[in-house]
Amino acid sequence: MRILLNECAPRPLKRELADYEIRTVVEMGWSGKKNGELLRLMSQEGFTILLTTDQNLRYQQNLGQAGVAVVVLVARSNRLPDLVPLIPDVCSVLNTIAPGQVIEVGGS
């Protein structure tokens, strides 16, 4: 499984997922790409999961057709201190999520 960390999430969040193969949008040189193009690039480069804080992505894109899974982090803000507590739940989801699925983590 290859994970892409969307640019709306803080890049240091990558350190919290050190056990996974994870790259950031910035590392891939895809900064500023629109979601549709980003999903196509992900698929071409073998990424299977997008980790994002963008709660509207599921309504803007056909994720089933894109062939990637999306984990949406739902927190008070997209700042690192608000997102780090969600990481244990993210790790659980990463082991079960399937292509085309969107799973929200947090928000309670």
C-alpha positions in Angstrom: 0.0 0.0 0.0 1.3 3.4 -1.0 -0.2 6.4 0.8 -0.3 10.0 -0.4 -0.6 12.8 2.2 -2.7 15.6 0.6 -1.3 19.1 0.8 -4.2 20.3 3.0 -2.7 18.2 5.8 0.5 19.2 7.6 3.6 17.5 6.2 5.0 16.6 9.6 2.0 14.2 10.0 4.0 11.9 7.8 6.4 11.2 10.7 3.4 9.7 12.6 3.0 7.1 10.0 6.6 6.0 9.7 5.6 2.3 9.4 3.9 2.9 6.1 5.1 3.9 2.6 3.9 7.5 2.6 4.8 10.5 0.4 3.4 14.0 0.4 2.0 15.9 -2.5 4.9 18.3 -2.2 7.5 15.5 -2.4 5.8 14.2 -5.5 5.9 17.7 -7.1 2.1 17.8 -7.4 1.5 21.0 -5.4 -1.5 22.9 -6.6 -3.0 20.1 -8.7 -6.7 19.9 -8.8 -8.3 16.9 -7.1 -9.2 15.1 -10.3 -5.7 15.4 -11.7 -4.2 14.4 -8.4 -6.3 11.2 -8.3 -5.2 10.3 -11.8 -1.5 10.9 -10.9 -1.9 8.8 -7.8 -3.3 5.9 -9.8 -0.6 6.2 -12.4 2.1 6.2 -9.7 0.7 3.2 -7.8 -0.7 5.1 -4.8 -3.7 3.3 -3.3 -4.7 5.6 -0.4 -5.2 9.4 -0.1 -4.9 10.8 3.4 -6.6 14.2 3.5 -8.5 16.7 5.7 -10.7 17.7 2.7 -14.2 16.6 3.8 -15.7 17.7 0.4 -13.6 15.4 -1.8 -16.1 12.6 -1.9 -18.8 15.0 -3.3 -16.5 16.5 -5.9 -14.9 13.3 -7.4 -15.9 9.9 -8.5 -13.7 8.0 -6.2 -14.8 4.6 -7.3 -13.7 5.3 -10.8 -10.4 6.7 -9.5 -9.6 3.4 -8.0 -8.1 4.8 -4.8 -9.3 4.8 -1.2 -9.6 8.0 0.8 -9.1 8.5 4.6 -10.5 11.8 5.7 -9.2 13.2 9.0 -12.0 15.1 10.8 -10.7 17.4 13.5 -11.2 20.8 14.9 -8.5 22.1 12.6 -5.9 20.7 10.2 -3.1 21.6 12.6 -0.8 18.8 13.7 -1.8 18.8 17.4 -5.4 18.3 16.4 -4.6 15.5 13.9 -2.0 13.4 15.8 -4.6 11.9 18.2 -6.4 10.4 15.2 -3.4 8.4 14.1 -4.2 5.1 16.0 -7.6 5.1 14.3 -6.1 5.9 10.9 -3.7 2.9 11.3 -6.7 0.6 12.0 -8.5 1.9 8.9 -5.5 1.5 6.7 -5.6 -2.2 7.2 -9.2 -2.6 6.1 -10.0 0.1 3.6 -10.7 -0.9 0.0 -10.3 1.0 -3.3 -13.2 3.5 -3.9 -14.0 3.7 -0.2 -14.1 6.9 1.8 -13.7 6.6 5.6 -13.8 9.5 8.0 -11.7 9.3 11.1 -12.4 11.5 14.0 -15.2 14.0 14.2 -16.7 12.8 17.5 
